[in-house]
Amino acid sequence: MRTASRCFLIVAGMALAGLGSSCAAQAQSHPFTPRMSCAAASRLVATKGALILSTGADLYDRYVASQAYCQRDEITKPTWVPAADTPQCFVGYRCERIGDEWPF
């Protein structure tokens, strides 16, 4: 009986570990703009309203279509990202806290 309980705990732990790593991998996958056309990247932001885009190895940020997707204490800043067909593609905006701008 004790061996069966131990085996169950080991198998359950392995299953949970596999599930956790699978969820983490899915949570980290974001559309990668350097492999998309500029039009496709811009359309994606416009369609979704707000989403996370990856713009390079380990580089990502949240992009929005309008002020409606920002908090009350945030403003929109126009943002350009690299795309497959252009190095500077306007995809929409980033939300930035009011007062977080550089002093110069």
N, C-alpha and C positions, 0 to 999 in steps of 0.2 A: 504494500500500500504506500509506503513512504517513497519507494522508488518511482511509482507511477505519478505521485504528486510532484516529485522533483522533475521528472521528464516533462510534465505538463507546463511547469513554470519555465523551464528552459525553452520549450517550443513557443510558448506565449511571448516570452521576452524577445525571441528572435523575430517573431512575426511583427511585434510592435516596433522593433528596431528597423525592420525593412519598410514598414509603413511610414515611419517618421522620415527616413531618408528619401523616400519617394515623394512625400509631400514637400520636403525642403527643395528638392530638385524642381518640382513644378512651380513653386513659389518664386524661384529665381529666374525662370524663363520669361524674358520680355522681348517684344519685337526689336530686332537688331537693325537700326536705320542704315548702316553702311551697306547692307545687302538689299535695301529697298529703294525703289525710285522715290524721288522727292514727292511726286504726286501721290504715291501710295502712302507715304509717311504722313503727309499733310491730311489726306483723306481719313486716315485712321484716327488721328486726333480729333478732327471735326466730327466724325461719326460717333466715337466713344464719349467725347466730351472731356474726359480726363483719363489718363493712363500713364503707366511707367514705360519709358522707351530706353533701350540700351543703345548707347552711341559709340561704344568702344569696349575693349577688354576691361571688365570690372567698372565701367562707367555707365551710370543710369540716372535718370531723374524723372520727375512727374511733370507732364506737359498737359496743358488745358486749352480748351477752345475759346473760353471767355472768362470774364470776371465772376460769372455765376458759379464757377467751380473752385473759387478761392474762399478763404475764411474772411470774416469781416475786417480783421486787422492786416489784410494782405492786399497787395495790388498786383496787376499783371505786368510782366516784362516780356517784350517780344524776344523770341528765342529761335536760333538757327542751329541745325545739327548737320553732321555729315550724312550724305545719302549716296547711293550707288552712282547716280548720274551728276551729282554736284557736291562740292565740298561745303557749301553753305545753303542749306534748305530751310526756309521758314516753315515751321510746323505748327506754330501757335505761340503759346505763352507759358511762362513759369510763374507760379505764385510766390511772391516775396513779401515778407513782413514789412510793414511800414516802419521806416527808421533804420532798416538794416543795410541801406545803401552806403557805399563808401563815401567818406567826407569830401572827396575831391573828384 
